[in-house]
Amino acid sequence: MIIARVIGTVVATRKHENLVGSKIQVIQPLDPRTEEPQGGTLVAIDAVGAGVGERVFVVQGSGARKAVDDDGCPVDATIIGIIDELNVQ
């Protein structure tokens, strides 16, 4: 899993049939200690209703497909939680 911040939304009127009805977000991975941006942005399916500016945790790969309960869905990243508090020692 990775920690990220939602920085935008995606509107796509045409998309794969398995993605119809899915909320799609733009996320920026974060360094968990500093919360500074780390690496490039990603596009992720939002399974929890996160909003722009919120910190989230994200699964990628086969875990992302399982999170949307569809192994045939063309998804590489899924938001599976909204972070209320983050403490790193």
The first five atom37 places (N, CA, C, CB, O) and aatype in JSON, in Angstrom:
{
  "aatype": [12, 9, 9, 0, 1, 19, 9, 7, 16, 19, 19, 0, 16, 1, 11, 8, 6, 2, 10, 19, 7, 15, 11, 9, 5, 19, 9, 5, 14, 10, 3, 14, 1, 16, 6, 6, 14, 5, 7, 7, 16, 10, 19, 0, 9, 3, 0, 19, 7, 0, 7, 19, 7, 6, 1, 19, 13, 19, 19, 5, 7, 15, 7, 0, 1, 11, 0, 19, 3, 3, 3, 7, 4, 14, 19, 3, 0, 16, 9, 9, 7, 9, 9, 3, 6, 10, 2, 19, 5],
  "atom_mask": [
    [1, 1, 1, 1, 1],
    [1, 1, 1, 1, 1],
    [1, 1, 1, 1, 1],
    [1, 1, 1, 1, 1],
    [1, 1, 1, 1, 1],
    [1, 1, 1, 1, 1],
    [1, 1, 1, 1, 1],
    [1, 1, 1, 0, 1],
    [1, 1, 1, 1, 1],
    [1, 1, 1, 1, 1],
    [1, 1, 1, 1, 1],
    [1, 1, 1, 1, 1],
    [1, 1, 1, 1, 1],
    [1, 1, 1, 1, 1],
    [1, 1, 1, 1, 1],
    [1, 1, 1, 1, 1],
    [1, 1, 1, 1, 1],
    [1, 1, 1, 1, 1],
    [1, 1, 1, 1, 1],
    [1, 1, 1, 1, 1],
    [1, 1, 1, 0, 1],
    [1, 1, 1, 1, 1],
    [1, 1, 1, 1, 1],
    [1, 1, 1, 1, 1],
    [1, 1, 1, 1, 1],
    [1, 1, 1, 1, 1],
    [1, 1, 1, 1, 1],
    [1, 1, 1, 1, 1],
    [1, 1, 1, 1, 1],
    [1, 1, 1, 1, 1],
    [1, 1, 1, 1, 1],
    [1, 1, 1, 1, 1],
    [1, 1, 1, 1, 1],
    [1, 1, 1, 1, 1],
    [1, 1, 1, 1, 1],
    [1, 1, 1, 1, 1],
    [1, 1, 1, 1, 1],
    [1, 1, 1, 1, 1],
    [1, 1, 1, 0, 1],
    [1, 1, 1, 0, 1],
    [1, 1, 1, 1, 1],
    [1, 1, 1, 1, 1],
    [1, 1, 1, 1, 1],
    [1, 1, 1, 1, 1],
    [1, 1, 1, 1, 1],
    [1, 1, 1, 1, 1],
    [1, 1, 1, 1, 1],
    [1, 1, 1, 1, 1],
    [1, 1, 1, 0, 1],
    [1, 1, 1, 1, 1],
    [1, 1, 1, 0, 1],
    [1, 1, 1, 1, 1],
    [1, 1, 1, 0, 1],
    [1, 1, 1, 1, 1],
    [1, 1, 1, 1, 1],
    [1, 1, 1, 1, 1],
    [1, 1, 1, 1, 1],
    [1, 1, 1, 1, 1],
    [1, 1, 1, 1, 1],
    [1, 1, 1, 1, 1],
    [1, 1, 1, 0, 1],
    [1, 1, 1, 1, 1],
    [1, 1, 1, 0, 1],
    [1, 1, 1, 1, 1],
    [1, 1, 1, 1, 1],
    [1, 1, 1, 1, 1],
    [1, 1, 1, 1, 1],
    [1, 1, 1, 1, 1],
    [1, 1, 1, 1, 1],
    [1, 1, 1, 1, 1],
    [1, 1, 1, 1, 1],
    [1, 1, 1, 0, 1],
    [1, 1, 1, 1, 1],
    [1, 1, 1, 1, 1],
    [1, 1, 1, 1, 1],
    [1, 1, 1, 1, 1],
    [1, 1, 1, 1, 1],
    [1, 1, 1, 1, 1],
    [1, 1, 1, 1, 1],
    [1, 1, 1, 1, 1],
    [1, 1, 1, 0, 1],
    [1, 1, 1, 1, 1],
    [1, 1, 1, 1, 1],
    [1, 1, 1, 1, 1],
    [1, 1, 1, 1, 1],
    [1, 1, 1, 1, 1],
    [1, 1, 1, 1, 1],
    [1, 1, 1, 1, 1],
    [1, 1, 1, 1, 1]
  ],
  "atom_positions": [
    [[0.84, -1.18, 0.0], [0.0, 0.0, 0.0], [0.88, 1.24, 0.0], [-0.95, 0.0, 1.21], [2.02, 1.23, 0.45]],
    [[0.31, 2.3, -0.52], [1.01, 3.59, -0.49], [0.1, 4.64, 0.14], [1.44, 4.02, -1.93], [-1.13, 4.5, 0.16]],
    [[0.72, 5.68, 0.66], [0.0, 6.83, 1.19], [0.05, 7.91, 0.13], [0.61, 7.33, 2.57], [1.09, 8.15, -0.48]],
    [[-1.08, 8.57, -0.08], [-1.15, 9.59, -1.12], [-2.14, 10.67, -0.72], [-1.56, 8.97, -2.48], [-2.89, 10.53, 0.25]],
    [[-2.13, 11.76, -1.49], [-3.12, 12.82, -1.31], [-3.92, 12.92, -2.61], [-2.44, 14.2, -0.94], [-3.36, 12.87, -3.7]],
    [[-5.23, 13.05, -2.48], [-6.08, 13.26, -3.66], [-5.88, 14.71, -4.1], [-7.6, 12.95, -3.35], [-6.09, 15.64, -3.32]],
    [[-5.47, 14.89, -5.37], [-5.2, 16.24, -5.85], [-6.12, 16.65, -6.99], [-3.76, 16.34, -6.3], [-6.04, 17.78, -7.48]],
    [[-6.99, 15.75, -7.43], [-7.89, 16.11, -8.51], [-8.83, 14.97, -8.86], [0.0, 0.0, 0.0], [-8.72, 13.87, -8.33]],
    [[-9.75, 15.27, -9.74], [-10.71, 14.27, -10.19], [-10.6, 14.1, -11.7], [-12.15, 14.66, -9.79], [-10.09, 14.97, -12.4]],
    [[-11.09, 12.98, -12.18], [-11.1, 12.69, -13.61], [-12.55, 12.51, -14.05], [-10.25, 11.42, -13.95], [-13.3, 11.76, -13.43]],
    [[-12.92, 13.2, -15.12], [-14.23, 12.99, -15.74], [-13.96, 12.37, -17.1], [-15.06, 14.33, -15.85], [-13.26, 12.95, -17.93]],
    [[-14.52, 11.19, -17.33], [-14.33, 10.49, -18.6], [-15.69, 9.99, -19.07], [-13.3, 9.3, -18.45], [-16.25, 9.06, -18.5]],
    [[-16.21, 10.61, -20.11], [-17.53, 10.2, -20.59], [-17.47, 8.87, -21.33], [-18.11, 11.27, -21.5], [-18.48, 8.18, -21.44]],
    [[-16.3, 8.52, -21.82], [-16.12, 7.22, -22.49], [-15.01, 6.48, -21.77], [-15.8, 7.4, -24.01], [-13.9, 6.98, -21.64]],
    [[-15.33, 5.27, -21.32], [-14.34, 4.46, -20.61], [-14.74, 3.0, -20.7], [-14.21, 4.91, -19.13], [-15.84, 2.68, -21.14]],
    [[-13.85, 2.14, -20.27], [-14.1, 0.7, -20.27], [-15.4, 0.42, -19.52], [-12.92, -0.08, -19.62], [-15.68, 1.07, -18.51]],
    [[-16.18, -0.51, -20.01], [-17.49, -0.8, -19.41], [-17.42, -1.16, -17.93], [-18.16, -1.93, -20.16], [-18.36, -0.88, -17.18]],
    [[-16.33, -1.77, -17.5], [-16.19, -2.13, -16.08], [-15.94, -0.92, -15.19], [-15.05, -3.13, -15.91], [-16.03, -1.02, -13.96]],
    [[-15.63, 0.23, -15.79], [-15.36, 1.44, -15.02], [-16.57, 2.38, -14.96], [-14.18, 2.17, -15.6], [-16.53, 3.39, -14.26]],
    [[-17.63, 2.05, -15.68], [-18.82, 2.9, -15.67], [-19.36, 2.99, -14.24], [-19.91, 2.35, -16.65], [-19.55, 1.98, -13.58]],
    [[-19.6, 4.2, -13.79], [-20.1, 4.43, -12.44], [-19.03, 4.58, -11.39], [0.0, 0.0, 0.0], [-19.33, 4.87, -10.23]],
    [[-17.77, 4.38, -11.77], [-16.66, 4.5, -10.82], [-16.19, 5.94, -10.71], [-15.49, 3.59, -11.23], [-16.12, 6.66, -11.71]],
    [[-15.88, 6.36, -9.49], [-15.27, 7.67, -9.26], [-13.77, 7.51, -9.48], [-15.59, 8.23, -7.82], [-13.15, 6.6, -8.93]],
    [[-13.19, 8.4, -10.28], [-11.77, 8.3, -10.61], [-11.07, 9.57, -10.11], [-11.56, 8.12, -12.16], [-11.52, 10.68, -10.36]],
    [[-9.97, 9.37, -9.38], [-9.25, 10.47, -8.76], [-7.79, 10.52, -9.24], [-9.3, 10.35, -7.22], [-7.22, 9.5, -9.64]],
    [[-7.21, 11.7, -9.18], [-5.78, 11.88, -9.41], [-5.14, 11.96, -8.02], [-5.46, 13.17, -10.29], [-5.57, 12.74, -7.18]],
    [[-4.11, 11.14, -7.8], [-3.46, 11.11, -6.49], [-1.97, 11.39, -6.62], [-3.69, 9.76, -5.81], [-1.35, 11.1, -7.65]],
    [[-1.41, 11.95, -5.56], [0.03, 12.21, -5.47], [0.58, 11.38, -4.32], [0.33, 13.74, -5.27], [0.25, 11.65, -3.16]],
    [[1.41, 10.37, -4.61], [2.04, 9.61, -3.52], [2.84, 10.54, -2.61], [2.95, 8.5, -4.09], [3.42, 11.53, -3.06]],
    [[2.85, 10.2, -1.31], [3.54, 11.01, -0.31], [4.57, 10.2, 0.44], [2.54, 11.62, 0.66], [4.42, 8.99, 0.63]],
    [[5.64, 10.87, 0.87], [6.58, 10.26, 1.8], [5.86, 10.18, 3.14], [7.94, 11.1, 1.9], [5.39, 11.2, 3.64]],
    [[5.75, 8.99, 3.75], [4.97, 8.86, 4.98], [5.53, 9.64, 6.17], [4.87, 7.42, 5.34], [4.79, 9.98, 7.08]],
    [[6.82, 9.91, 6.16], [7.42, 10.64, 7.29], [7.23, 12.15, 7.17], [8.91, 10.32, 7.38], [6.94, 12.83, 8.16]],
    [[7.39, 12.67, 5.96], [7.35, 14.13, 5.77], [6.07, 14.62, 5.1], [8.54, 14.56, 4.94], [5.75, 15.81, 5.15]],
    [[5.35, 13.72, 4.48], [4.16, 14.02, 3.68], [4.48, 14.9, 2.48], [3.12, 14.7, 4.55], [3.6, 15.56, 1.92]],
    [[5.75, 14.91, 2.08], [6.15, 15.61, 0.86], [5.83, 14.72, -0.34], [7.67, 15.97, 0.9], [5.86, 13.5, -0.22]],
    [[5.51, 15.33, -1.5], [5.24, 14.54, -2.7], [6.42, 13.63, -3.03], [4.94, 15.46, -3.9], [7.58, 14.01, -2.88]],
    [[6.1, 12.43, -3.48], [7.12, 11.43, -3.79], [6.75, 10.77, -5.11], [7.26, 10.37, -2.63], [5.75, 10.05, -5.19]],
    [[7.55, 11.0, -6.14], [7.27, 10.39, -7.44], [6.17, 11.12, -8.19], [0.0, 0.0, 0.0], [5.72, 12.2, -7.79]],
    [[5.75, 10.5, -9.29], [4.74, 11.11, -10.16], [3.32, 10.83, -9.7], [0.0, 0.0, 0.0], [3.09, 9.99, -8.83]],
    [[2.4, 11.53, -10.3], [0.99, 11.35, -9.96], [0.45, 10.06, -10.57], [0.17, 12.55, -10.44], [1.01, 9.52, -11.52]],
    [[-0.64, 9.58, -9.99], [-1.32, 8.37, -10.46], [-2.8, 8.65, -10.59], [-1.06, 7.17, -9.49], [-3.33, 9.59, -9.99]],
    [[-3.47, 7.82, -11.37], [-4.92, 7.84, -11.46], [-5.42, 6.6, -10.75], [-5.42, 7.9, -12.96], [-4.9, 5.51, -10.97]],
    [[-6.44, 6.76, -9.88], [-6.92, 5.63, -9.08], [-8.45, 5.63, -9.02], [-6.34, 5.68, -7.67], [-9.08, 6.68, -9.03]],
    [[-9.01, 4.43, -8.96], [-10.44, 4.28, -8.69], [-10.65, 4.56, -7.2], [-10.95, 2.84, -9.09], [-9.87, 4.1, -6.36]],
    [[-11.69, 5.3, -6.89], [-11.99, 5.65, -5.49], [-13.1, 4.74, -4.98], [-12.39, 7.15, -5.36], [-14.26, 4.88, -5.38]],
    [[-12.75, 3.82, -4.09], [-13.72, 2.87, -3.54], [-14.33, 3.35, -2.23], [-13.06, 1.53, -3.33], [-15.18, 2.66, -1.66]],
    [[-13.91, 4.53, -1.74], [-14.37, 4.98, -0.42], [-14.97, 6.39, -0.39], [-13.23, 4.92, 0.54], [-15.4, 6.84, 0.67]],
    [[-14.99, 7.08, -1.5], [-15.58, 8.42, -1.53], [-14.69, 9.52, -0.98], [0.0, 0.0, 0.0], [-15.18, 10.43, -0.32]],
    [[-13.4, 9.44, -1.25], [-12.45, 10.47, -0.79], [-12.65, 11.77, -1.57], [-11.0, 9.97, -0.93], [-13.14, 11.76, -2.7]],
    [[-12.26, 12.87, -0.94], [-12.36, 14.17, -1.59], [-10.99, 14.76, -1.86], [0.0, 0.0, 0.0], [-9.98, 14.31, -1.31]],
    [[-10.96, 15.77, -2.71], [-9.71, 16.45, -3.03], [-9.12, 17.03, -1.74], [-9.93, 17.58, -4.09], [-9.83, 17.64, -0.94]],
    [[-7.82, 16.81, -1.56], [-7.1, 17.3, -0.38], [-6.95, 16.26, 0.71], [0.0, 0.0, 0.0], [-6.13, 16.42, 1.61]],
    [[-7.73, 15.18, 0.65], [-7.64, 14.17, 1.7], [-6.46, 13.23, 1.48], [-8.94, 13.36, 1.77], [-6.08, 12.94, 0.35]],
    [[-5.9, 12.78, 2.61], [-4.86, 11.75, 2.56], [-5.55, 10.39, 2.52], [-3.88, 11.85, 3.79], [-6.53, 10.16, 3.22]],
    [[-5.01, 9.51, 1.69], [-5.64, 8.21, 1.48], [-4.58, 7.12, 1.45], [-6.46, 8.19, 0.18], [-3.4, 7.4, 1.29]],
    [[-5.03, 5.86, 1.59], [-4.11, 4.77, 1.29], [-4.65, 4.0, 0.11], [-3.91, 3.85, 2.51], [-5.86, 3.84, -0.07]],
    [[-3.7, 3.51, -0.68], [-3.98, 3.01, -2.02], [-3.31, 1.66, -2.2], [-3.5, 4.0, -3.09], [-2.17, 1.46, -1.77]],
    [[-4.02, 0.73, -2.85], [-3.41, -0.53, -3.25], [-3.22, -0.5, -4.76], [-4.29, -1.76, -2.82], [-3.97, 0.16, -5.48]],
    [[-2.21, -1.23, -5.22], [-1.91, -1.29, -6.64], [-1.87, -2.73, -7.12], [-0.59, -0.59, -6.94], [-1.82, -3.66, -6.32]],
    [[-1.89, -2.91, -8.43], [-1.78, -4.23, -9.04], [-3.01, -5.09, -8.8], [0.0, 0.0, 0.0], [-4.14, -4.6, -8.84]],
    [[-2.79, -6.38, -8.55], [-3.92, -7.31, -8.38], [-4.77, -6.93, -7.17], [-3.42, -8.75, -8.24], [-5.98, -7.17, -7.18]],
    [[-4.16, -6.35, -6.14], [-4.92, -5.89, -4.98], [-5.91, -4.8, -5.35], [0.0, 0.0, 0.0], [-6.99, -4.71, -4.75]],
    [[-5.56, -3.97, -6.32], [-6.46, -2.91, -6.77], [-7.69, -3.49, -7.44], [-5.74, -1.95, -7.74], [-8.8, -2.98, -7.27]],
    [[-7.5, -4.55, -8.21], [-8.65, -5.2, -8.86], [-9.52, -5.91, -7.85], [-8.17, -6.2, -9.93], [-10.75, -5.88, -7.95]],
    [[-8.9, -6.55, -6.87], [-9.68, -7.23, -5.82], [-10.49, -6.23, -4.99], [-8.75, -8.05, -4.91], [-11.59, -6.54, -4.54]],
    [[-9.93, -5.04, -4.79], [-10.62, -4.02, -4.0], [-11.92, -3.55, -4.65], [-9.7, -2.82, -3.78], [-12.85, -3.14, -3.96]],
    [[-11.98, -3.62, -5.98], [-13.22, -3.27, -6.68], [-14.02, -4.52, -7.02], [-12.92, -2.46, -7.96], [-15.01, -4.46, -7.76]],
    [[-13.58, -5.66, -6.48], [-14.28, -6.94, -6.62], [-14.49, -7.34, -8.08], [-15.62, -6.88, -5.93], [-15.55, -7.84, -8.45]],
    [[-13.44, -7.1, -8.9], [-13.55, -7.45, -10.32], [-12.15, -7.72, -10.87], [-14.24, -6.31, -11.12], [-11.43, -6.8, -11.25]],
    [[-11.77, -9.0, -10.9], [-10.43, -9.36, -11.39], [-10.22, -9.0, -12.86], [-10.19, -10.84, -11.19], [-9.08, -8.91, -13.3]],
    [[-11.3, -8.8, -13.61], [-11.18, -8.46, -15.02], [-11.17, -6.96, -15.28], [0.0, 0.0, 0.0], [-11.07, -6.53, -16.43]],
    [[-11.28, -6.17, -14.24], [-11.34, -4.72, -14.39], [-9.95, -4.16, -14.67], [-11.94, -4.06, -13.11], [-8.99, -4.53, -14.0]],
    [[-9.82, -3.27, -15.66], [-8.51, -2.72, -16.01], [-8.08, -1.6, -15.05], [-8.52, -2.2, -17.44], [-8.03, -0.43, -15.43]],
    [[-7.79, -1.98, -13.81], [-7.45, -1.02, -12.77], [-6.06, -1.33, -12.24], [-8.5, -1.03, -11.62], [-5.73, -2.5, -12.01]],
    [[-5.25, -0.3, -12.05], [-3.91, -0.49, -11.49], [-3.78, 0.09, -10.09], [-2.88, 0.13, -12.4], [-2.85, -0.26, -9.37]],
    [[-4.69, 0.98, -9.7], [-4.63, 1.59, -8.37], [-6.05, 1.87, -7.87], [-3.79, 2.91, -8.39], [-6.89, 2.36, -8.62]],
    [[-6.29, 1.54, -6.59], [-7.6, 1.78, -5.98], [-7.41, 2.41, -4.6], [-8.42, 0.46, -5.87], [-6.62, 1.92, -3.8]],
    [[-8.14, 3.48, -4.35], [-8.16, 4.1, -3.02], [-9.06, 3.24, -2.14], [-8.68, 5.6, -3.08], [-10.23, 3.02, -2.45]],
    [[-8.48, 2.75, -1.02], [-9.26, 1.85, -0.15], [-9.46, 2.4, 1.25], [-8.57, 0.52, -0.07], [-10.09, 1.75, 2.08]],
    [[-8.94, 3.6, 1.53], [-9.14, 4.17, 2.86], [-8.79, 5.64, 2.9], [0.0, 0.0, 0.0], [-7.95, 6.12, 2.13]],
    [[-9.45, 6.35, 3.81], [-9.15, 7.76, 4.06], [-8.42, 7.84, 5.4], [-10.47, 8.64, 4.06], [-8.89, 7.29, 6.4]],
    [[-7.29, 8.52, 5.41], [-6.46, 8.61, 6.62], [-6.94, 9.76, 7.49], [-4.96, 8.79, 6.24], [-6.98, 10.91, 7.06]],
    [[-7.31, 9.44, 8.74], [-7.71, 10.46, 9.7], [-6.5, 11.01, 10.44], [-8.73, 9.9, 10.7], [-6.4, 12.21, 10.7]],
    [[-5.58, 10.11, 10.78], [-4.39, 10.5, 11.54], [-3.25, 9.61, 11.11], [-4.63, 10.4, 13.08], [-3.44, 8.42, 10.85]],
    [[-2.05, 10.18, 11.03], [-0.86, 9.43, 10.62], [0.27, 9.76, 11.57], [-0.46, 9.75, 9.15], [0.68, 10.92, 11.68]],
    [[0.78, 8.75, 12.27], [1.9, 8.93, 13.2], [3.02, 8.01, 12.77], [1.47, 8.64, 14.66], [2.87, 6.79, 12.78]],
    [[4.15, 8.59, 12.41], [5.33, 7.82, 12.03], [6.44, 8.16, 13.0], [5.76, 8.11, 10.54], [6.77, 9.33, 13.18]],
    [[7.01, 7.15, 13.64], [8.07, 7.35, 14.63], [9.41, 7.47, 13.96], [8.09, 6.21, 15.64], [10.42, 7.65, 14.64]]
  ]
}
